[in-house]
Amino acid sequence: MTGNASAAPTSLHGTESVRLAVYNGFARTGRAPSVPELAAFLTPMHRAWDDVVNTCGNQRLFCSTDCVDTWLRRTGQECGYIMDLGTMWRFASDWYTGRLEPGYTRRDPASAAAYFAEVGLHGSFWGLPD
């Protein structure tokens, strides 16, 4: 099992840790989690490598768009891109393939944009047409 916990607004009045766990058998099915939560990304992809720690640190899970809005108000951040967990699952399912292999090189911008479109992402945030 792998998992990632992040403290994020899970209600309009507070925060709690949210853990999304992926089990090996579940991951092999290719099915997305069937939960109502959302993923919010703040940094547009053309700026992601400017500060990758900040980019990754601001990819968070939320209970609803109201919770995203609450967090944005509290932190003074501007909204980037919000997706359901099904879309995030498709995005993450192959994005990291090969990352731990010797000689791996990340996708060039054109290949990354093609991958983003293939998994259902759109808009200038991802360097794609709206």
N, C-alpha and C positions, 0 to 999 in steps of 0.2 A: 504494500500500500504506500502511496505517496500522498502528501497533503500539504496544504499551505494555509496558515492561519493569518488573519489580519483583523485588527480592531477597526470596525467601521460602523457607522450608524445603521442599526438594524431596526430601529423604530424612530419615531419623530422625537422621542424624549431621551434617548440614550444610546450607548454603544455596547457591543458585546463582541467577543471573538467569534468569527465565522470560520469554519473549517470545511473545506470542500475536499473530500477524500476520493481518490480514484484507486480502485482495486484492479489488480492485473487482469482478471477475467472480464471485468466490466470494460476496461479499456480496450480489450481485443474485440469487443462487439461493435465498437464504433458508434454506440448510442450516446447521445448527449444526456446529461442529467435532466430529469423532469422536475425541476423545482422552479419557483417563480422569481428567484433572485436575478439580479442584473450585474453585469460587469461594466465598470466605468474606467476609461483610459483618459488621461489628461493630456499627454504629450503627443502632438501630431508626429507621424512617422518620419517626416523629413527632418525632424529635430531630435529623434529618439537617441541617436548616438552622441549628441552634444553633452548629455549627462545621463548615461544609461542607468545609474543608481536612482536618480530622481524619476526617470521614466518608469522603471519597474516598480519603484516604491509608490507610485500613484496609479497603479492598475489594481483596482479594488473591487470587492464584492459588496453589494447593497441589497436591501430587502425590497426596495421600490424606488421609483423616480423621486418620490417625496424625500426618501432617505438620502438620495444623491444630492438633491437640492439643499437639504439641511447641512450636509457635509461641505458643499461648495460655499455656502454662506459662512459657516464657521471658520473655514480655512482661507477665504478670500480668493479661491481658485475659480477659474472659468471652466465651464463644461467643455469637455473634449468630445468623446464618442461613447455612447452607451449602447450596449448590446445585451441580448438575452444570453443565458448560459448555453443554449444550443448553438448559437453563433460562435461564442467563445470556444466551445468544444471543437467545432469544425476548424476554427483558426488554430488552436493549440495542437490538434491531433497530429499534424505533420510538420508544424513549424520548426520543431527542435530535432527532427530526424537527422541523425548523423553528427549532431553537435559534439558528442564525446569521442568521435572517431579521429584517429591521427590524420592530419592534413585537411581537416574540415575547413571550408571557407564559407562565410555567410553568403546568402543570396545577394546578387547585385540588385540595384534598385528596380530594374525592369522585371527581373524574375520575382522579386518580392511583390511588386504591384500585380503581376499575373496571379500569384498565389492568393493575395488578398481578394481579388475579384472572384477567383475560383471558389473560395469558401464563403462568399456572400457579403463581404465587406464592400462599402461604397463611400464615395464622397472625398472631398479634398483632404480630410484628415488622414486618409490612407494613400493620397496621391492618385486618386481615381475620380472618374466623372461622378456627378450626383445621379 
